[in-house]
């Protein structure tokens, strides 16, 4: 069993508090990490395992600040979890560097698209990518790119579960 903890800074988020859309986005981030791990470990057969041997469970949710969601996954290894977390962090950092390098563009983009529209668009992307993986398979790095962007926008981070952090 492998655990992953998602910590989301709700006070630093766009609205300064947790919304129902944030709840869904945070849950879908854990789901995409699970799919990326399965894809990394099993390649094209990941979709069959996802559908027939789904091994994910939310163990706890703590609403404080940060908002914590602890997911437990039966059929992924710590090796794949660590690979996915490191790649998601890489893409998260790339997203953050781009935003810091061009703050005017980021500000214009934010004014152009409302926060709610952007969050809903992210949900659409996440659900479409999950459907693609189930139907045709997906590159785990494609999933990691989306996870990295979602983590940046959610002001969140992923870490190994508390009983595995060492």
Rosetta blueprint (number, residue, H / E / L):
1 X L
2 X E
3 X E
4 X E
5 X E
6 X E
7 X E
8 X E
9 X L
10 X L
11 X L
12 X L
13 X L
14 X L
15 X L
16 X L
17 X L
18 X L
19 X L
20 X H
21 X H
22 X H
23 X H
24 X H
25 X H
26 X H
27 X H
28 X H
29 X H
30 X H
31 X H
32 X H
33 X H
34 X H
35 X H
36 X H
37 X H
38 X H
39 X H
40 X H
41 X H
42 X H
43 X H
44 X H
45 X H
46 X H
47 X H
48 X H
49 X H
50 X H
51 X H
52 X H
53 X L
54 X L
55 X L
56 X E
57 X E
58 X E
59 X E
60 X E
61 X E
62 X E
63 X L
64 X L
65 X L
66 X L
67 X E
68 X E
69 X E
70 X E
71 X E
72 X E
73 X E
74 X L
75 X L
76 X L
77 X L
78 X H
79 X H
80 X H
81 X H
82 X H
83 X H
84 X H
85 X H
86 X H
87 X H
88 X H
89 X H
90 X H
91 X H
92 X H
93 X H
94 X H
95 X H
96 X H
97 X H
98 X H
99 X H
100 X H
101 X H
102 X L
103 X H
104 X H
105 X H
106 X H
107 X H
108 X H
109 X H
110 X H
111 X H
112 X H
113 X L
114 X L
115 X H
116 X H
117 X H
118 X H
119 X H
120 X H
121 X H
122 X H
123 X H
124 X H
125 X H
126 X H
127 X H
128 X H
129 X H
130 X H
131 X H
132 X H
133 X H
134 X H
135 X H
136 X H
137 X L
138 X L
139 X L
140 X H
141 X H
142 X H
143 X H
144 X H
145 X H
146 X H
147 X H
148 X H
149 X H
150 X H
151 X H
152 X H
153 X H
154 X H
155 X L
156 X E
157 X E
158 X E
159 X E
160 X E
161 X L
162 X H
163 X H
164 X H
165 X L
166 X L
